[in-house]
Amino acid sequence: MEWNEIIENFHFANGMWVVLLPCLLMVADIVTGFTNAWAKKEIKSEIMRSGLAKKVGELFAILIGEMFTVAMNLPLYIVDAISLYICFMELISNIENIKKLGVPIPGKVDDEIDHLKDELKPREDDVLSIEHSATDDRDLSPKDE
């Protein structure tokens, strides 16, 4: 099954979970990350601030997606896809933190996480096309006729 099929066919049980599940995974990630840093005596406020700022950005991505979905009557799978992507990122981070704490992770799960990280990583051609469109030098100003 391709990613676009998964996204189009995936739906949260209700709208509450679109925001709640990523929030719960974010809290778990903060706790496991902090516990890991505490256990290794490597607590650094700069890293915590950066991580929290990223999580605030992720929440705003969900909220903005929800606003556009409602305001423009877009299909629900758009905001579901945003939320699902964030859930996958947080799940991967949680598993990595748990692994760093010394909890054994079965090899098959570890392999699947590595595969999922590769799948979710932005491809270079995606980044290049975004950069190209942002630096497009065509004259888009209205023409006087």
MARZA-285945 format. One line per 5 residues: their letters; for each residue x, y, z of N, C-alpha, C, CB. Coordinates in Angstrom, 3 decimals, decimal comma. Last residue first. Glycine has a CB too. Example, Ala and Ser with C-alpha at 12.3 -4.5 7.8 and 13.67 -1.06 7.14 Angstrom:
BEGIN
sa	12,850 -2,250 7,080 13,670 -1,060 7,140 12,900 0,030 7,870 14,084 -0,598 5,725; 13,190 -5,690 7,800 12,300 -4,500 7,800 13,200 -3,300 7,800 11,308 -4,473 9,046;
//
This chain:
BEGIN
edkps	-2,776 46,266 -19,877 -3,147 45,925 -21,245 -3,827 47,069 -21,906 -4,033 44,713 -21,283; -0,259 45,638 -17,640 -1,185 46,673 -18,133 -1,503 46,350 -19,584 -0,572 48,127 -17,995; -0,054 42,722 -15,653 0,334 43,408 -16,893 -0,723 44,466 -17,236 0,497 42,383 -18,074; 0,949 42,173 -12,310 -0,104 42,313 -13,301 0,374 43,132 -14,490 -1,336 42,957 -12,679; 3,950 40,179 -11,798 3,158 41,377 -11,550 2,098 41,522 -12,647 4,068 42,638 -11,488;
ldrdd	5,671 38,135 -12,064 4,296 37,765 -11,811 3,406 38,991 -11,538 4,237 36,804 -10,640; 8,365 37,269 -13,788 7,650 38,465 -13,423 6,177 38,116 -13,290 7,873 39,592 -14,461; 10,400 34,679 -12,439 9,424 35,150 -13,416 8,732 36,391 -12,881 8,389 34,047 -13,743; 12,183 33,534 -10,712 12,430 34,913 -11,114 11,471 35,399 -12,194 13,843 35,054 -11,599; 11,771 31,682 -7,826 11,352 31,805 -9,216 11,481 33,267 -9,627 9,889 31,290 -9,418;
tashe	12,361 30,894 -5,325 13,290 31,838 -5,949 12,972 32,031 -7,424 14,731 31,354 -5,785; 10,408 29,102 -4,680 10,556 30,277 -3,821 11,462 31,322 -4,456 11,108 29,872 -2,460; 10,802 27,112 -6,522 9,567 27,882 -6,614 9,665 29,146 -5,763 8,363 27,030 -6,173; 13,294 26,175 -5,616 13,169 26,738 -6,952 11,919 27,596 -7,055 13,139 25,628 -8,004; 12,667 25,160 -3,095 13,597 26,276 -3,201 13,463 26,950 -4,563 15,043 25,800 -2,976;
islvd	10,965 23,095 -3,906 10,446 24,158 -3,058 11,347 25,380 -3,156 10,330 23,686 -1,596; 12,732 21,538 -5,358 11,585 22,102 -6,055 10,956 23,224 -5,235 10,548 21,012 -6,351; 14,577 20,836 -3,334 15,008 21,639 -4,465 13,827 22,264 -5,194 15,820 20,796 -5,423; 12,977 19,254 -1,678 13,544 20,494 -1,163 13,956 21,401 -2,313 14,746 20,204 -0,249; 12,451 17,140 -3,413 11,346 17,906 -2,844 11,851 19,263 -2,373 10,685 17,136 -1,676;
derpk	15,008 16,145 -3,916 14,305 16,771 -5,025 13,076 17,545 -4,551 13,899 15,719 -6,042; 15,637 15,083 -1,374 16,381 16,236 -1,874 15,638 16,915 -3,014 17,772 15,812 -2,336; 12,828 14,330 0,735 13,764 13,972 -0,326 14,416 15,238 -0,864 13,049 13,193 -1,464; 12,417 14,255 4,241 12,206 14,965 2,978 13,277 14,569 1,954 12,223 16,497 3,208; 11,653 11,173 5,795 12,669 12,193 5,567 12,382 12,909 4,251 14,088 11,569 5,555;
ledkl	9,936 9,066 5,881 9,422 10,366 6,297 10,397 11,504 6,051 9,066 10,327 7,746; 11,506 6,889 5,093 10,311 7,236 4,320 9,824 8,645 4,634 9,199 6,232 4,593; 13,437 6,812 7,114 13,846 7,075 5,738 12,669 7,515 4,882 14,493 5,839 5,135; 11,780 6,165 9,271 12,532 7,422 9,288 12,975 7,797 7,886 13,750 7,314 10,217; 10,936 3,624 8,449 9,960 4,700 8,532 10,643 6,058 8,554 9,089 4,531 9,768;
hdied	13,356 2,209 8,701 12,698 2,300 7,391 11,707 3,473 7,379 11,966 0,965 7,050; 13,764 2,450 11,455 14,753 2,996 10,522 14,149 3,182 9,138 15,981 2,079 10,441; 11,480 1,045 12,294 11,637 2,455 12,655 12,643 3,112 11,720 12,090 2,604 14,132; 12,070 -1,509 11,354 10,900 -0,805 10,813 10,974 0,691 11,116 9,599 -1,397 11,392; 14,306 -2,116 12,959 14,446 -2,051 11,505 13,297 -1,266 10,872 14,505 -3,464 10,913;
dvkgp	13,063 -2,124 15,484 14,146 -1,180 15,216 14,346 -1,008 13,708 15,457 -1,657 15,881; 11,361 -4,293 15,144 10,797 -2,963 15,401 11,830 -1,898 15,072 10,334 -2,830 16,876; 13,283 -6,322 14,810 12,307 -6,059 13,751 11,692 -4,672 13,901 11,207 -7,125 13,762; 14,657 -6,261 17,311 15,333 -5,930 16,056 14,381 -5,584 14,929 16,196 -7,070 15,632; 13,036 -4,753 20,119 13,211 -5,894 19,209 13,788 -5,444 17,861 11,865 -6,616 18,992;
ipvgl	14,873 -2,904 22,388 13,863 -2,792 21,336 14,086 -3,970 20,390 13,952 -1,398 20,570; 15,528 -2,613 25,841 15,765 -3,327 24,585 14,567 -3,202 23,636 16,061 -4,808 24,866; 16,358 0,383 27,317 15,258 -0,570 27,146 15,469 -1,280 25,810 13,848 0,150 27,200; 18,218 2,364 27,560 18,651 0,993 27,800 17,550 -0,038 27,695 19,264 0,899 29,133; 17,684 4,873 26,810 17,580 4,602 28,244 17,961 3,168 28,592 16,173 4,883 28,722;
kkine	17,731 4,682 24,090 18,885 5,302 24,740 18,884 5,082 26,246 18,914 6,787 24,443; 15,136 3,637 23,740 16,307 2,805 23,398 17,570 3,347 24,080 16,511 2,755 21,851; 13,648 5,870 24,381 13,529 4,664 25,209 14,729 3,750 24,983 12,213 3,910 24,893; 14,395 7,541 22,252 14,692 7,922 23,643 14,655 6,712 24,561 13,696 8,983 24,138; 13,377 6,070 20,073 14,816 6,356 20,154 15,212 6,723 21,582 15,199 7,497 19,187;
insil	10,656 6,148 20,717 11,344 4,855 20,671 12,854 5,056 20,757 10,977 4,088 19,381; 10,202 8,928 20,501 9,978 8,216 21,758 10,735 6,899 21,790 8,490 7,964 21,969; 10,757 9,339 17,773 11,576 9,996 18,791 11,426 9,313 20,149 11,198 11,476 18,902; 8,677 7,826 16,630 10,078 7,490 16,353 10,983 8,082 17,429 10,500 8,002 14,954; 6,497 9,296 17,611 6,647 7,884 17,963 8,091 7,433 17,755 5,687 7,012 17,125;
emfci	6,906 11,747 16,337 6,974 11,667 17,798 7,162 10,229 18,264 5,709 12,258 18,423; 6,535 11,003 13,633 7,791 11,614 14,078 7,966 11,479 15,584 7,839 13,092 13,676; 3,877 10,015 13,760 4,980 9,124 13,378 6,317 9,691 13,847 5,001 8,910 11,849; 2,533 12,401 14,472 2,483 11,223 15,361 3,629 10,267 15,052 1,127 10,485 15,217; 3,022 13,929 12,190 3,591 14,356 13,472 3,597 13,204 14,471 2,801 15,550 14,045;
ylsia	1,517 12,401 10,360 2,951 12,611 10,138 3,639 13,003 11,454 3,181 13,708 9,057; -1,043 12,713 11,486 -0,433 11,385 11,407 1,081 11,488 11,216 -1,057 10,577 10,259; -1,481 15,467 11,090 -1,425 14,914 12,441 -0,731 13,549 12,459 -2,836 14,791 13,019; -1,501 15,538 8,284 -0,571 16,381 9,050 -0,374 15,788 10,445 -1,099 17,848 9,149; -3,609 13,767 7,756 -2,257 13,464 7,275 -1,208 14,273 8,031 -2,150 13,743 5,772;
dviyl	-5,773 15,118 8,868 -5,398 13,803 9,405 -3,972 13,448 8,998 -6,379 12,712 8,914; -5,882 17,289 7,182 -5,450 17,522 8,563 -5,090 16,205 9,236 -6,550 18,245 9,364; -6,639 15,713 4,890 -5,500 16,645 4,852 -4,993 16,903 6,268 -5,901 17,984 4,169; -8,911 14,252 5,289 -7,647 13,527 5,308 -6,442 14,458 5,234 -7,601 12,544 4,164; -11,118 15,901 5,001 -10,560 15,705 6,347 -9,207 15,027 6,331 -11,507 14,895 7,186;
plnma	-11,059 18,199 2,254 -11,230 16,831 2,774 -10,521 16,675 4,118 -10,685 15,791 1,762; -12,230 21,557 3,014 -11,289 20,615 2,410 -11,552 19,211 2,953 -9,819 21,044 2,687; -13,594 23,968 3,525 -14,324 22,730 3,282 -13,454 21,704 2,531 -15,605 23,025 2,486; -12,214 26,109 4,383 -12,275 25,929 2,928 -12,994 24,644 2,532 -10,874 25,927 2,345; -12,479 25,981 7,176 -12,784 27,225 6,468 -12,979 27,026 4,963 -11,677 28,226 6,702;
vtfme	-11,655 23,334 7,813 -13,009 23,802 8,106 -13,371 25,009 7,239 -13,140 24,161 9,595; -9,027 23,290 6,806 -9,962 22,212 6,481 -11,398 22,674 6,683 -9,678 20,968 7,341; -7,887 25,524 8,021 -8,075 25,513 6,575 -9,066 24,437 6,141 -6,741 25,302 5,876; -7,925 24,618 10,710 -8,620 25,844 10,309 -8,893 25,861 8,808 -7,797 27,077 10,705; -6,305 22,322 10,539 -7,713 22,202 10,952 -8,504 23,433 10,522 -7,818 22,013 12,485;
gilia	-3,856 23,505 9,860 -4,482 22,535 8,969 -5,964 22,369 9,264 -3,785 21,197 9,081; -3,482 24,994 12,173 -3,652 25,697 10,899 -4,297 24,767 9,877 -2,290 26,222 10,373; -3,187 22,861 14,004 -4,265 23,834 14,159 -4,529 24,611 12,872 -3,934 24,800 15,282; -0,890 21,549 12,989 -2,174 20,838 13,100 -3,323 21,837 13,164 -2,190 19,921 14,351; 0,963 23,622 13,213 0,730 23,001 11,902 -0,609 22,264 11,903 1,885 22,022 11,542;
flegv	0,935 24,055 15,953 0,372 25,074 15,072 0,131 24,529 13,663 1,299 26,286 15,011; 2,246 21,721 16,756 0,852 21,953 17,158 0,191 22,997 16,274 0,782 22,394 18,623; 4,772 22,206 15,639 3,989 21,053 15,193 2,512 21,229 15,543 4,531 19,759 15,823; 5,559 24,452 17,138 5,388 24,552 15,692 4,548 23,408 15,133 6,741 24,575 15,009; 5,767 23,236 19,622 4,781 24,307 19,435 4,509 24,489 17,941 5,280 25,644 20,072;
kkalg	7,922 21,545 19,019 6,616 20,963 19,348 5,502 21,999 19,225 6,633 20,381 20,768; 9,957 23,389 18,656 9,568 22,508 17,554 8,178 21,930 17,795 10,593 21,372 17,380; 10,123 24,422 21,225 9,727 25,309 20,119 9,271 24,485 18,917 10,900 26,242 19,714; 11,062 22,180 22,592 9,726 22,698 22,893 9,228 23,620 21,787 9,732 23,443 24,230; 13,632 21,963 21,425 12,653 20,880 21,293 11,234 21,348 21,556 12,995 19,752 22,240;
srmie	14,779 24,391 22,252 14,667 24,071 20,832 13,616 22,986 20,596 16,026 23,621 20,278; 14,697 24,086 25,025 13,982 25,191 24,377 13,759 24,906 22,909 14,748 26,501 24,541; 16,396 21,837 25,321 14,987 21,764 25,727 14,173 22,862 25,064 14,857 21,866 27,251; 18,796 22,902 24,409 18,217 21,757 23,695 16,738 21,630 24,043 18,972 20,442 24,044; 19,147 24,881 26,365 19,080 25,252 24,952 18,434 24,138 24,124 20,488 25,567 24,413;
skiek	19,417 23,509 28,775 18,202 24,280 28,540 18,056 24,673 27,072 18,197 25,525 29,413; 20,416 20,263 29,174 20,817 21,542 28,594 19,554 22,309 28,214 21,752 21,338 27,350; 21,577 17,562 30,949 20,439 18,472 30,792 20,953 19,822 30,319 19,642 18,619 32,126; 23,149 15,284 31,267 23,378 16,141 30,104 22,206 17,094 29,871 23,612 15,287 28,857; 23,197 12,968 32,866 23,672 14,252 33,395 24,052 15,205 32,267 24,874 14,038 34,325;
kawan	21,919 10,770 32,017 23,282 10,936 31,513 23,929 12,226 32,011 23,280 10,918 29,994; 19,463 11,133 33,204 20,215 9,919 33,520 21,674 10,051 33,094 19,576 8,702 32,841; 18,664 13,531 31,948 18,902 13,498 33,391 19,774 12,302 33,771 17,568 13,446 34,154; 18,277 12,668 29,306 19,282 13,697 29,592 19,654 13,703 31,080 18,760 15,088 29,169; 16,196 10,801 29,779 17,451 10,375 29,162 18,570 11,374 29,470 17,277 10,220 27,637;
tfgtv	14,238 12,481 30,778 14,740 11,382 31,604 16,086 10,894 31,085 13,729 10,222 31,635; 13,803 14,104 28,530 14,336 14,692 29,758 14,937 13,613 30,658 13,235 15,460 30,509; 12,768 12,143 26,766 13,972 12,906 26,418 14,624 13,512 27,653 13,632 14,010 25,418; 10,490 11,288 28,123 11,568 10,320 27,852 12,867 11,031 27,487 11,160 9,363 26,716; 9,084 13,785 28,265 9,424 13,037 29,486 10,574 12,060 29,222 8,185 12,270 30,014;
idavm	8,825 14,445 25,554 9,479 15,376 26,480 9,949 14,626 27,731 8,513 16,534 26,871; 7,393 12,221 24,666 8,713 12,499 24,116 9,502 13,446 25,029 8,585 13,100 22,711; 5,000 12,510 26,062 5,822 11,315 26,300 7,245 11,544 25,798 5,202 10,076 25,606; 4,163 14,891 24,873 4,428 14,851 26,318 5,323 13,652 26,647 3,094 14,775 27,125; 3,822 13,961 22,247 4,787 15,029 22,527 5,158 15,038 24,008 4,215 16,403 22,111;
llcpl	1,764 12,121 22,573 3,078 11,635 22,128 4,166 12,675 22,372 3,036 11,265 20,637; -0,259 13,914 23,302 0,162 12,868 24,238 1,534 12,314 23,859 -0,875 11,731 24,272; -0,416 15,423 20,913 -0,059 16,062 22,194 0,432 15,038 23,204 -1,262 16,823 22,771; -1,247 13,512 18,988 0,087 14,126 18,886 0,524 14,798 20,188 0,102 15,150 17,757; -3,832 12,953 20,268 -2,791 11,928 20,116 -1,405 12,536 19,902 -3,130 11,008 18,949;
lvvwm	-5,263 15,477 20,181 -4,902 14,826 21,437 -3,773 13,806 21,291 -6,110 14,150 22,015; -5,803 16,179 17,514 -4,920 17,028 18,326 -4,404 16,275 19,555 -5,662 18,306 18,765; -7,258 14,024 16,638 -6,371 14,694 15,683 -5,363 15,564 16,426 -7,186 15,550 14,682; -9,027 13,307 18,621 -7,759 12,584 18,546 -6,782 13,210 17,573 -8,005 11,158 18,156; -11,292 14,873 18,111 -10,499 15,149 19,299 -9,102 14,519 19,185 -11,223 14,627 20,552;
gnafh	-12,628 13,779 15,912 -11,784 14,962 15,737 -10,895 15,284 16,917 -12,631 16,130 15,455; -12,299 10,176 16,183 -13,073 11,419 16,147 -12,100 12,589 16,122 -14,045 11,524 17,374; -10,539 8,272 15,141 -11,853 7,855 15,647 -12,811 9,042 15,745 -11,708 7,184 17,022; -8,974 9,371 12,076 -8,992 9,251 13,521 -10,409 8,889 13,960 -8,510 10,568 14,200; -8,390 7,544 9,116 -9,202 8,542 9,812 -9,101 8,286 11,311 -10,694 8,496 9,333;
fneii	-6,977 6,689 6,011 -6,810 6,770 7,459 -7,728 7,850 8,019 -5,335 7,060 7,831; -7,080 6,834 3,290 -7,976 5,887 3,941 -7,900 5,918 5,461 -7,676 4,510 3,463; -5,161 8,710 2,563 -6,538 8,929 2,133 -7,519 8,013 2,855 -6,653 8,724 0,639; -2,838 7,520 3,699 -3,310 8,820 4,176 -4,775 9,041 3,803 -2,442 9,949 3,598; -2,644 5,173 2,185 -2,756 5,099 3,639 -3,362 6,397 4,167 -1,370 4,835 4,290;
enwem	-2,333 6,248 -0,377 -3,497 5,406 -0,075 -3,723 5,318 1,431 -3,312 3,995 -0,667; 0,115 7,558 -0,104 -1,073 8,354 -0,402 -2,357 7,560 -0,139 -1,038 8,832 -1,859; 1,866 5,384 0,400 1,598 6,371 1,441 0,334 7,164 1,159 2,771 7,314 1,582; 0,604 2,185 -0,858 1,385 3,418 -0,972 0,975 4,411 0,114 1,204 4,049 -2,371; 0,844 -1,177 0,000 0,000 0,000 0,000 0,890 1,241 0,000 -0,961 -0,002 1,221;
//
